Amino acid sequence: MLPSGKVDKETDIQKAAQRELQEETGFRADSLKLYCSTNSTESIRFTNHIFVGKNLQKDPLEQDHDELIEVHEMSIDDAIEKVLGSPVVHTASAYALLRYARENAV
């Protein structure tokens, strides 16, 4: 699963994405751009905003007390294989990986 979370501590989705990236990976992105947004269903409005971060710098924030997070660096191909082999899939992460790989010929 890619880093994810809620826009609950701020109202700007880009600031929330940067915070979640730092909390969940220990890195911040010098460049963070909105890539796309998704909804799980047409009837329930819960939007996932997907960002692409570049030029990552080590800059950790404290993790939320109820989270146990491990960071695993891997290629996009390996991440897609993990998604395809997983019995439970975080749909927004799967979509983002597949779309990014296709659009960037990874």
Biotite code that builds the C-alpha atoms (Angstrom):
import biotite.structure as struc

atoms = struc.array([
    struc.Atom([0.000, 0.000, 0.000], chain_id="A", res_id=1, res_name="MET", atom_name="CA", element="C"),
    struc.Atom([1.205, 3.481, -0.768], chain_id="A", res_id=2, res_name="LEU", atom_name="CA", element="C"),
    struc.Atom([1.300, 6.086, 2.017], chain_id="A", res_id=3, res_name="PRO", atom_name="CA", element="C"),
    struc.Atom([-2.253, 7.243, 2.673], chain_id="A", res_id=4, res_name="SER", atom_name="CA", element="C"),
    struc.Atom([-4.332, 9.056, 5.230], chain_id="A", res_id=5, res_name="GLY", atom_name="CA", element="C"),
    struc.Atom([-6.930, 11.664, 5.949], chain_id="A", res_id=6, res_name="LYS", atom_name="CA", element="C"),
    struc.Atom([-7.097, 15.393, 5.469], chain_id="A", res_id=7, res_name="VAL", atom_name="CA", element="C"),
    struc.Atom([-7.893, 15.879, 9.134], chain_id="A", res_id=8, res_name="ASP", atom_name="CA", element="C"),
    struc.Atom([-5.184, 18.120, 10.534], chain_id="A", res_id=9, res_name="LYS", atom_name="CA", element="C"),
    struc.Atom([-5.281, 20.667, 7.730], chain_id="A", res_id=10, res_name="GLU", atom_name="CA", element="C"),
    struc.Atom([-7.646, 21.683, 4.926], chain_id="A", res_id=11, res_name="THR", atom_name="CA", element="C"),
    struc.Atom([-5.151, 21.710, 2.045], chain_id="A", res_id=12, res_name="ASP", atom_name="CA", element="C"),
    struc.Atom([-4.889, 18.264, 0.431], chain_id="A", res_id=13, res_name="ILE", atom_name="CA", element="C"),
    struc.Atom([-1.287, 18.847, -0.682], chain_id="A", res_id=14, res_name="GLN", atom_name="CA", element="C"),
    struc.Atom([-0.207, 19.700, 2.868], chain_id="A", res_id=15, res_name="LYS", atom_name="CA", element="C"),
    struc.Atom([-2.032, 16.604, 4.128], chain_id="A", res_id=16, res_name="ALA", atom_name="CA", element="C"),
    struc.Atom([-0.288, 14.453, 1.513], chain_id="A", res_id=17, res_name="ALA", atom_name="CA", element="C"),
    struc.Atom([3.127, 15.820, 2.521], chain_id="A", res_id=18, res_name="GLN", atom_name="CA", element="C"),
    struc.Atom([2.380, 15.167, 6.217], chain_id="A", res_id=19, res_name="ARG", atom_name="CA", element="C"),
    struc.Atom([1.216, 11.612, 5.532], chain_id="A", res_id=20, res_name="GLU", atom_name="CA", element="C"),
    struc.Atom([4.310, 10.959, 3.404], chain_id="A", res_id=21, res_name="LEU", atom_name="CA", element="C"),
    struc.Atom([6.541, 12.141, 6.252], chain_id="A", res_id=22, res_name="GLN", atom_name="CA", element="C"),
    struc.Atom([4.619, 10.229, 8.946], chain_id="A", res_id=23, res_name="GLU", atom_name="CA", element="C"),
    struc.Atom([4.475, 7.003, 6.996], chain_id="A", res_id=24, res_name="GLU", atom_name="CA", element="C"),
    struc.Atom([7.830, 6.921, 5.193], chain_id="A", res_id=25, res_name="THR", atom_name="CA", element="C"),
    struc.Atom([10.108, 9.353, 7.009], chain_id="A", res_id=26, res_name="GLY", atom_name="CA", element="C"),
    struc.Atom([10.641, 11.355, 3.806], chain_id="A", res_id=27, res_name="PHE", atom_name="CA", element="C"),
    struc.Atom([9.282, 14.619, 2.448], chain_id="A", res_id=28, res_name="ARG", atom_name="CA", element="C"),
    struc.Atom([9.066, 15.473, -1.224], chain_id="A", res_id=29, res_name="ALA", atom_name="CA", element="C"),
    struc.Atom([10.627, 18.646, -2.614], chain_id="A", res_id=30, res_name="ASP", atom_name="CA", element="C"),
    struc.Atom([8.105, 18.326, -5.455], chain_id="A", res_id=31, res_name="SER", atom_name="CA", element="C"),
    struc.Atom([4.620, 16.982, -4.676], chain_id="A", res_id=32, res_name="LEU", atom_name="CA", element="C"),
    struc.Atom([1.948, 17.188, -7.365], chain_id="A", res_id=33, res_name="LYS", atom_name="CA", element="C"),
    struc.Atom([-1.624, 15.968, -7.544], chain_id="A", res_id=34, res_name="LEU", atom_name="CA", element="C"),
    struc.Atom([-1.642, 13.052, -10.004], chain_id="A", res_id=35, res_name="TYR", atom_name="CA", element="C"),
    struc.Atom([-5.308, 12.049, -9.967], chain_id="A", res_id=36, res_name="CYS", atom_name="CA", element="C"),
    struc.Atom([-8.320, 11.558, -7.717], chain_id="A", res_id=37, res_name="SER", atom_name="CA", element="C"),
    struc.Atom([-10.514, 8.479, -7.365], chain_id="A", res_id=38, res_name="THR", atom_name="CA", element="C"),
    struc.Atom([-13.805, 7.487, -5.755], chain_id="A", res_id=39, res_name="ASN", atom_name="CA", element="C"),
    struc.Atom([-14.425, 3.951, -4.492], chain_id="A", res_id=40, res_name="SER", atom_name="CA", element="C"),
    struc.Atom([-18.045, 3.954, -5.667], chain_id="A", res_id=41, res_name="THR", atom_name="CA", element="C"),
    struc.Atom([-20.437, 6.239, -7.486], chain_id="A", res_id=42, res_name="GLU", atom_name="CA", element="C"),
    struc.Atom([-22.905, 6.305, -4.591], chain_id="A", res_id=43, res_name="SER", atom_name="CA", element="C"),
    struc.Atom([-20.541, 7.017, -1.670], chain_id="A", res_id=44, res_name="ILE", atom_name="CA", element="C"),
    struc.Atom([-18.476, 10.168, -2.020], chain_id="A", res_id=45, res_name="ARG", atom_name="CA", element="C"),
    struc.Atom([-15.121, 9.298, -0.487], chain_id="A", res_id=46, res_name="PHE", atom_name="CA", element="C"),
    struc.Atom([-12.351, 10.716, -2.627], chain_id="A", res_id=47, res_name="THR", atom_name="CA", element="C"),
    struc.Atom([-8.755, 9.489, -2.663], chain_id="A", res_id=48, res_name="ASN", atom_name="CA", element="C"),
    struc.Atom([-6.297, 12.100, -3.914], chain_id="A", res_id=49, res_name="HIS", atom_name="CA", element="C"),
    struc.Atom([-3.133, 10.566, -5.329], chain_id="A", res_id=50, res_name="ILE", atom_name="CA", element="C"),
    struc.Atom([0.088, 12.564, -5.445], chain_id="A", res_id=51, res_name="PHE", atom_name="CA", element="C"),
    struc.Atom([3.481, 11.936, -7.011], chain_id="A", res_id=52, res_name="VAL", atom_name="CA", element="C"),
    struc.Atom([6.433, 13.058, -4.935], chain_id="A", res_id=53, res_name="GLY", atom_name="CA", element="C"),
    struc.Atom([9.913, 13.625, -6.318], chain_id="A", res_id=54, res_name="LYS", atom_name="CA", element="C"),
    struc.Atom([13.286, 14.540, -4.853], chain_id="A", res_id=55, res_name="ASN", atom_name="CA", element="C"),
    struc.Atom([12.649, 12.836, -1.531], chain_id="A", res_id=56, res_name="LEU", atom_name="CA", element="C"),
    struc.Atom([14.592, 14.034, 1.500], chain_id="A", res_id=57, res_name="GLN", atom_name="CA", element="C"),
    struc.Atom([14.835, 12.293, 4.876], chain_id="A", res_id=58, res_name="LYS", atom_name="CA", element="C"),
    struc.Atom([12.538, 14.310, 7.189], chain_id="A", res_id=59, res_name="ASP", atom_name="CA", element="C"),
    struc.Atom([10.476, 12.046, 9.458], chain_id="A", res_id=60, res_name="PRO", atom_name="CA", element="C"),
    struc.Atom([7.460, 13.031, 11.515], chain_id="A", res_id=61, res_name="LEU", atom_name="CA", element="C"),
    struc.Atom([6.179, 11.050, 14.484], chain_id="A", res_id=62, res_name="GLU", atom_name="CA", element="C"),
    struc.Atom([3.779, 8.290, 13.467], chain_id="A", res_id=63, res_name="GLN", atom_name="CA", element="C"),
    struc.Atom([0.218, 8.239, 14.773], chain_id="A", res_id=64, res_name="ASP", atom_name="CA", element="C"),
    struc.Atom([-0.006, 6.248, 18.008], chain_id="A", res_id=65, res_name="HIS", atom_name="CA", element="C"),
    struc.Atom([-2.359, 3.646, 16.495], chain_id="A", res_id=66, res_name="ASP", atom_name="CA", element="C"),
    struc.Atom([-0.199, 2.867, 13.450], chain_id="A", res_id=67, res_name="GLU", atom_name="CA", element="C"),
    struc.Atom([2.566, 0.319, 13.044], chain_id="A", res_id=68, res_name="LEU", atom_name="CA", element="C"),
    struc.Atom([4.217, 1.092, 9.728], chain_id="A", res_id=69, res_name="ILE", atom_name="CA", element="C"),
    struc.Atom([7.108, -0.577, 7.952], chain_id="A", res_id=70, res_name="GLU", atom_name="CA", element="C"),
    struc.Atom([8.669, 1.052, 4.892], chain_id="A", res_id=71, res_name="VAL", atom_name="CA", element="C"),
    struc.Atom([9.730, -1.190, 2.010], chain_id="A", res_id=72, res_name="HIS", atom_name="CA", element="C"),
    struc.Atom([11.440, 0.318, -1.021], chain_id="A", res_id=73, res_name="GLU", atom_name="CA", element="C"),
    struc.Atom([10.855, -1.543, -4.282], chain_id="A", res_id=74, res_name="MET", atom_name="CA", element="C"),
    struc.Atom([10.475, -1.014, -7.979], chain_id="A", res_id=75, res_name="SER", atom_name="CA", element="C"),
    struc.Atom([7.060, -0.251, -9.432], chain_id="A", res_id=76, res_name="ILE", atom_name="CA", element="C"),
    struc.Atom([7.064, -3.667, -11.129], chain_id="A", res_id=77, res_name="ASP", atom_name="CA", element="C"),
    struc.Atom([7.683, -5.391, -7.791], chain_id="A", res_id=78, res_name="ASP", atom_name="CA", element="C"),
    struc.Atom([4.966, -3.275, -6.126], chain_id="A", res_id=79, res_name="ALA", atom_name="CA", element="C"),
    struc.Atom([2.482, -4.250, -8.849], chain_id="A", res_id=80, res_name="ILE", atom_name="CA", element="C"),
    struc.Atom([3.379, -7.929, -8.391], chain_id="A", res_id=81, res_name="GLU", atom_name="CA", element="C"),
    struc.Atom([2.735, -7.572, -4.635], chain_id="A", res_id=82, res_name="LYS", atom_name="CA", element="C"),
    struc.Atom([-0.656, -5.983, -5.343], chain_id="A", res_id=83, res_name="VAL", atom_name="CA", element="C"),
    struc.Atom([-1.617, -8.688, -7.834], chain_id="A", res_id=84, res_name="LEU", atom_name="CA", element="C"),
    struc.Atom([-0.579, -11.419, -5.396], chain_id="A", res_id=85, res_name="GLY", atom_name="CA", element="C"),
    struc.Atom([-2.310, -9.957, -2.364], chain_id="A", res_id=86, res_name="SER", atom_name="CA", element="C"),
    struc.Atom([-5.616, -11.356, -1.057], chain_id="A", res_id=87, res_name="PRO", atom_name="CA", element="C"),
    struc.Atom([-6.632, -7.864, 0.126], chain_id="A", res_id=88, res_name="VAL", atom_name="CA", element="C"),
    struc.Atom([-6.002, -4.836, -2.089], chain_id="A", res_id=89, res_name="VAL", atom_name="CA", element="C"),
    struc.Atom([-5.988, -1.124, -1.302], chain_id="A", res_id=90, res_name="HIS", atom_name="CA", element="C"),
    struc.Atom([-7.776, -0.134, -4.500], chain_id="A", res_id=91, res_name="THR", atom_name="CA", element="C"),
    struc.Atom([-6.485, 3.447, -4.724], chain_id="A", res_id=92, res_name="ALA", atom_name="CA", element="C"),
    struc.Atom([-2.875, 2.240, -4.362], chain_id="A", res_id=93, res_name="SER", atom_name="CA", element="C"),
    struc.Atom([-3.369, -0.450, -7.010], chain_id="A", res_id=94, res_name="ALA", atom_name="CA", element="C"),
    struc.Atom([-4.936, 2.013, -9.439], chain_id="A", res_id=95, res_name="TYR", atom_name="CA", element="C"),
    struc.Atom([-2.182, 4.579, -8.872], chain_id="A", res_id=96, res_name="ALA", atom_name="CA", element="C"),
    struc.Atom([0.611, 2.054, -9.436], chain_id="A", res_id=97, res_name="LEU", atom_name="CA", element="C"),
    struc.Atom([-0.957, 0.602, -12.573], chain_id="A", res_id=98, res_name="LEU", atom_name="CA", element="C"),
    struc.Atom([-1.789, 4.001, -14.070], chain_id="A", res_id=99, res_name="ARG", atom_name="CA", element="C"),
    struc.Atom([1.644, 5.456, -13.281], chain_id="A", res_id=100, res_name="TYR", atom_name="CA", element="C"),
    struc.Atom([3.423, 2.413, -14.752], chain_id="A", res_id=101, res_name="ALA", atom_name="CA", element="C"),
    struc.Atom([1.376, 2.555, -17.939], chain_id="A", res_id=102, res_name="ARG", atom_name="CA", element="C"),
    struc.Atom([1.673, 6.328, -18.457], chain_id="A", res_id=103, res_name="GLU", atom_name="CA", element="C"),
    struc.Atom([5.399, 6.367, -17.710], chain_id="A", res_id=104, res_name="ASN", atom_name="CA", element="C"),
    struc.Atom([6.338, 3.147, -19.528], chain_id="A", res_id=105, res_name="ALA", atom_name="CA", element="C"),
    struc.Atom([7.884, 1.748, -16.380], chain_id="A", res_id=106, res_name="VAL", atom_name="CA", element="C"),
])
